[in-house]
């Protein structure tokens, strides 16, 4: 009845982006085929909404069952807006793995690094089916933080990226990002001065920011561009959302009530019928992704617990094989 405990540093030694991308794609396929169960997130408002609490934070509970791995689990994760100024990471999370046959807690592990890796991997998988130019794409990236780094790592793993453009409101963060990631991904990285410079001539635009000011406007996104707003905030202008050719999401119920689509849904301008497909349906072959070079596509991936659980299960198996981690009995 012992449970394996894994730290962030141990996970870092075990995780590799190519196999995370493979795991995420298999899990999306399972979603499309119906053998992955992924309820919408349950949100705990600690001051990032209307609770009135002073912590400027929120946490999500994300349970899932992943059929192709025969594993169940839960991620509990949150973001604290004031943490960076304290020298603490914005995200804080844990993942719990459970044997669905008997309820044994197989593992408890840090969830922050896994979140960053699978967020990068989910964008790479989506772009495999949605990007106009898969051979030598130009990628625009908003956000030069931890998730920006795993986005860069994932897309440069999945594609022979011709150029990666980065913009962050903190210019120094962009400079540090470019210096560090150029060596890791071996791709030219350009620091851009204005958001509109990032998107001009791009094949895909990825945003991993905390912005709520709808800075990605309709005019910034040309024909044939795939836009991936990955946060739970309002990065995209309403007229852009309402004018793209296809809206694709990871989880319909979740995306209708959180993040990018929330306001336009509440205003009555958009509903379930406007969602073209889920990523799972596309990966499973039930729907076609990009159908023409002219389509403007918005792919919204707020994040699913199933992806975290699947990647955590991959790491758990690797840890067992290599004898990594400590064990503890809770009974």
C-alpha positions as MATLAB code, in Angstrom:
seq = 'XXXXXXXXXXXXXXXXXXXXXXXXXXXXXXXXXXXXXXXXXXXXXXXXXXXXXXXXXXXXXXXXXXXXXXXXXXXXXXXXXXXXXXXXXXXXXXXXXXXXXXXXXXXXXXXXXXXXXXXXXXXXXXXXXXXXXXXXXXXXXXXXXXXXXXXXXXXXXXXXXXXXXXXXXXXXXXXXXXXXXXXXXXXXXXXXXXXXXXXXXXXXXXXXXXXXXXXXXXXXXXXXXXXXXXXXXXXXXXXXXXXXXXXXXXXXXXXXXXXXXXXXXXXXXXXXXXXXXXXXXXXXXXXXXXXXXXXXXXXXXXXXXXXXXXXXXXXXXXXXXXXXXXXXXXX';
ca = [
       0.000    0.000    0.000;
       2.990    2.332   -0.362;
       2.724    5.451   -2.539;
       5.560    6.740   -4.736;
       6.533   10.359   -4.046;
       8.251   12.338   -6.813;
       9.780   15.804   -6.572;
      10.016   18.384   -9.334;
      13.748   17.801   -9.756;
      13.201   14.042  -10.090;
      10.471   14.625  -12.670;
      12.789   16.942  -14.574;
      15.311   14.108  -14.898;
      12.634   11.715  -16.175;
      10.587   13.861  -18.563;
      11.401   14.342  -22.259;
       9.322   16.433  -24.653;
       9.085   13.925  -27.565;
       7.412   11.286  -25.393;
       5.201   13.900  -23.717;
       3.961   14.953  -27.168;
       3.288   11.310  -28.041;
       1.425   10.754  -24.760;
      -0.683   13.889  -25.218;
      -1.619   12.897  -28.786;
      -2.677    9.415  -27.676;
      -4.790   10.950  -24.922;
      -6.490   13.378  -27.307;
      -7.241   10.399  -29.555;
      -8.734    8.604  -26.546;
     -10.912   11.626  -25.864;
     -12.180   11.514  -29.432;
     -12.840    7.780  -29.252;
     -14.571    7.957  -25.878;
     -12.234    5.948  -23.625;
     -10.957    8.986  -21.721;
     -13.187   10.579  -19.085;
     -12.461   14.234  -18.383;
     -14.995   16.248  -16.359;
     -14.724   20.051  -16.594;
     -12.457   21.744  -14.071;
     -13.830   22.729  -10.662;
     -12.543   26.197   -9.806;
     -11.817   27.541   -6.334;
     -11.839   31.351   -6.374;
      -9.239   32.641   -3.921;
      -9.420   36.191   -5.184;
      -9.091   35.845   -8.957;
     -12.844   36.293   -9.409;
     -15.734   37.633   -7.337;
     -15.108   35.846   -4.025;
     -13.703   38.938   -2.361;
     -10.788   36.960   -0.917;
      -7.472   38.827   -0.771;
      -5.095   36.201   -2.166;
      -5.266   37.136   -5.880;
      -5.291   33.444   -6.695;
      -7.424   30.546   -7.839;
      -7.130   26.763   -7.873;
      -8.534   24.090  -10.178;
      -9.398   20.483   -9.368;
      -8.987   18.364  -12.517;
      -9.944   14.663  -12.263;
      -9.656   12.222  -15.169;
      -9.561    8.598  -16.264;
      -7.255    7.669  -19.160;
      -8.450    4.456  -20.764;
      -5.401    3.624  -22.875;
      -3.241    3.697  -19.725;
      -5.922    2.286  -17.378;
      -5.118    5.011  -14.852;
      -7.168    7.538  -12.876;
      -5.987   10.661  -11.155;
      -6.441   14.235  -10.092;
      -4.459   17.419  -10.562;
      -4.948   20.234   -8.064;
      -3.252   23.398   -9.291;
      -3.474   27.138   -8.909;
      -1.907   30.425   -9.865;
      -0.920   33.216   -7.478;
      -0.602   36.621   -9.173;
       1.649   38.049   -6.473;
       4.125   35.182   -6.384;
       6.648   36.383   -8.998;
       7.280   39.558   -6.990;
       8.041   37.347   -3.977;
      10.473   35.196   -5.928;
       7.983   32.320   -5.990;
       6.599   30.524   -9.066;
       3.202   31.657  -10.334;
       1.918   28.058  -10.513;
       1.671   25.606   -7.626;
       0.238   22.146   -8.128;
       0.211   18.447   -7.252;
      -0.900   15.350   -9.171;
      -2.321   12.206   -7.574;
      -2.477    8.867   -9.434;
      -4.984    6.186   -8.456;
      -5.357    2.557   -9.511;
      -8.965    2.500  -10.833;
      -9.315   -1.182   -9.941;
      -8.872   -0.842   -6.188;
      -8.400    2.808   -5.270;
      -4.743    2.566   -4.237;
      -2.900    5.862   -4.438;
       0.001    4.914   -6.670;
       1.846    8.213   -6.735;
       1.856   11.798   -5.517;
       4.044   14.209   -7.457;
       4.712   17.851   -8.197;
       2.377   19.079  -10.926;
       3.956   22.338  -12.031;
       6.583   21.014  -14.418;
       4.161   18.453  -15.851;
       1.640   21.257  -16.461;
       4.209   23.286  -18.359;
       5.324   20.312  -20.457;
       1.857   19.111  -21.381;
       0.731   22.676  -22.173;
       3.554   22.896  -24.677;
       2.811   19.428  -26.001;
      -0.913   20.084  -26.463;
      -0.127   23.084  -28.672;
       2.330   21.031  -30.725;
      -0.228   18.257  -31.213;
      -2.965   20.711  -32.208;
      -0.681   22.421  -34.719;
       0.158   19.068  -36.307;
      -3.429   19.044  -37.605;
      -4.053   22.787  -37.947;
      -0.927   24.597  -39.129;
      -0.782   25.853  -42.713;
       2.936   25.304  -43.245;
       4.163   22.267  -41.278;
       7.558   22.067  -43.001;
       9.218   25.337  -41.978;
       6.683   27.349  -39.959;
       7.203   30.785  -38.494;
       5.837   30.786  -34.945;
       4.853   33.830  -32.892;
       4.919   33.483  -29.112;
       3.446   35.815  -26.509;
       4.870   35.190  -23.034;
       8.506   34.530  -22.119;
       7.950   32.741  -18.829;
       8.106   29.080  -17.844;
       5.235   28.061  -20.122;
       6.705   30.100  -22.960;
       9.836   27.989  -22.643;
       7.998   24.678  -22.884;
       5.928   26.039  -25.789;
       9.154   26.799  -27.626;
      10.606   23.416  -26.763;
       7.470   21.582  -27.901;
       6.921   23.319  -31.254;
      10.633   23.137  -32.087;
      10.557   19.424  -31.239;
       7.508   18.785  -33.423;
       8.441   21.060  -36.363;
      11.480   22.327  -38.222;
      10.721   25.894  -37.128;
      12.160   28.535  -39.458;
      11.843   31.394  -36.975;
      10.460   31.895  -33.478;
       9.309   35.388  -32.557;
       8.752   36.311  -28.925;
       7.097   39.248  -27.182;
       6.726   39.869  -23.465;
       5.701   43.060  -21.678;
       8.951   42.625  -19.758;
      11.648   43.219  -22.371;
      14.354   41.764  -20.162;
      12.348   38.547  -19.828;
      12.327   38.295  -23.631;
      16.086   38.808  -23.761;
      16.774   36.129  -21.152;
      14.348   33.794  -22.929;
      16.057   34.291  -26.304;
      19.529   33.758  -24.877;
      18.524   30.587  -23.049;
      16.194   28.996  -25.575;
      18.250   29.654  -28.727;
      20.812   27.176  -27.412;
      18.162   24.632  -26.394;
      16.065   24.582  -29.573;
      18.695   25.640  -32.133;
      16.195   27.932  -33.863;
      16.574   31.663  -34.644;
      14.639   33.624  -31.988;
      13.679   37.235  -32.640;
      12.628   39.603  -29.860;
       9.790   41.805  -31.070;
       9.018   45.332  -29.838;
       5.263   45.308  -30.510;
       2.573   42.589  -30.464;
       1.633   43.254  -34.088;
       5.223   42.580  -35.164;
       4.953   39.065  -33.709;
       1.984   38.035  -35.829;
       2.913   39.572  -39.184;
       3.668   36.738  -41.621;
       3.352   34.001  -38.990;
       1.877   30.557  -39.558;
       0.813   30.182  -35.931;
       0.508   32.420  -32.884;
       0.677   30.966  -29.375;
      -0.183   33.038  -26.309;
       0.658   32.034  -22.735;
       0.127   35.277  -20.840;
      -2.011   36.503  -17.945;
      -3.347   39.391  -20.047;
      -7.009   40.349  -19.844;
      -6.917   43.335  -22.217;
      -7.686   41.455  -25.482;
      -4.412   42.550  -27.052;
      -4.586   40.027  -29.923;
      -6.818   41.901  -32.348;
      -8.625   40.843  -35.489;
      -6.362   43.012  -37.645;
      -3.239   41.222  -36.350;
      -4.269   37.781  -37.628;
      -3.903   37.203  -41.366;
      -5.340   34.529  -43.630;
      -4.128   31.017  -42.939;
      -2.971   31.716  -39.370;
      -3.731   29.397  -36.457;
      -4.158   31.196  -33.122;
      -3.765   29.330  -29.840;
      -4.736   31.340  -26.736;
      -3.767   28.909  -23.984;
      -4.574   30.846  -20.839;
      -7.752   31.224  -18.814;
      -7.863   34.955  -19.535;
      -9.039   37.385  -22.279;
      -6.102   37.641  -24.662;
      -8.157   37.771  -27.887;
     -10.523   40.517  -29.051;
     -14.184   39.571  -29.443;
     -14.296   40.470  -33.147;
     -11.384   38.095  -33.796;
     -13.150   35.263  -31.981;
     -16.358   35.886  -33.904;
     -14.726   36.162  -37.338;
     -12.371   33.160  -37.499;
     -13.336   30.324  -39.830;
     -13.123   27.589  -37.205;
     -13.123   27.436  -33.426;
     -11.606   24.240  -32.060;
     -11.375   23.456  -28.335;
     -10.028   20.798  -26.012;
     -13.214   20.512  -23.904;
     -16.448   22.154  -25.045;
     -18.209   22.621  -21.691;
     -15.085   23.962  -20.075;
     -14.245   26.401  -22.874;
     -17.773   27.820  -23.069;
     -17.589   28.979  -19.471;
     -13.932   29.897  -18.938;
     -11.207   31.963  -20.510;
     -11.254   33.140  -24.128;
     -14.890   32.353  -24.973;
     -16.559   33.143  -21.650;
     -17.524   36.770  -22.322;
     -18.811   36.241  -25.887;
     -20.869   33.261  -24.706;
     -22.353   35.233  -21.818;
     -23.219   38.080  -24.211;
     -25.166   35.643  -26.399;
     -22.914   36.160  -29.432;
     -21.575   32.580  -29.459;
     -22.796   29.171  -28.344;
     -22.034   25.456  -28.621;
     -23.130   25.363  -32.273;
     -20.238   27.700  -33.165;
     -17.635   25.164  -31.989;
     -16.417   23.271  -35.039;
     -14.739   20.362  -33.239;
     -12.645   19.218  -30.332;
      -8.981   18.377  -30.772;
      -9.865   14.823  -29.778;
     -12.347   14.502  -32.650;
      -9.720   15.745  -35.086;
      -6.933   13.476  -33.799;
      -9.341   10.508  -33.854;
     -10.196   11.267  -37.493;
     -13.839   12.161  -36.851;
     -13.420   15.732  -38.050;
     -10.950   17.364  -40.450;
      -8.573   19.992  -39.070;
      -7.297   22.548  -41.555;
      -9.079   22.247  -44.895;
      -7.545   25.168  -46.788;
      -4.505   27.432  -46.687;
      -6.771   30.468  -46.230;
      -8.613   29.396  -43.089;
      -8.112   31.397  -39.928;
      -8.403   28.933  -37.066;
      -8.636   29.554  -33.347;
      -7.719   26.601  -31.153;
      -8.519   27.099  -27.474;
      -6.903   24.696  -25.030;
      -7.604   25.728  -21.468;
      -6.137   22.429  -20.277;
      -7.539   19.025  -19.368;
      -6.747   16.897  -16.349;
      -6.575   13.847  -18.609;
      -3.396   15.164  -20.226;
      -1.764   15.783  -16.855;
      -2.774   12.368  -15.550;
      -1.500   10.669  -18.716;
       1.884   12.422  -18.549;
       2.103   11.735  -14.800;
       1.429    8.055  -15.508;
       4.248    8.028  -18.073;
       6.609    9.526  -15.486;
       5.399    7.112  -12.792;
       6.245    4.120  -14.967;
       9.670    5.547  -15.808;
      10.340    6.237  -12.125;
       9.468    2.647  -11.210;
      11.746    1.300  -13.935;
      14.678    3.474  -12.830;
      14.137    3.272   -9.085;
      13.577    7.006   -8.728;
      11.579    8.572   -5.873;
      10.710    7.771   -2.285;
       7.786    5.738   -0.963;
       5.425    6.424    1.893;
       2.555    4.475    3.430;
      -0.501    6.549    4.338;
      -2.149    3.644    6.194;
];
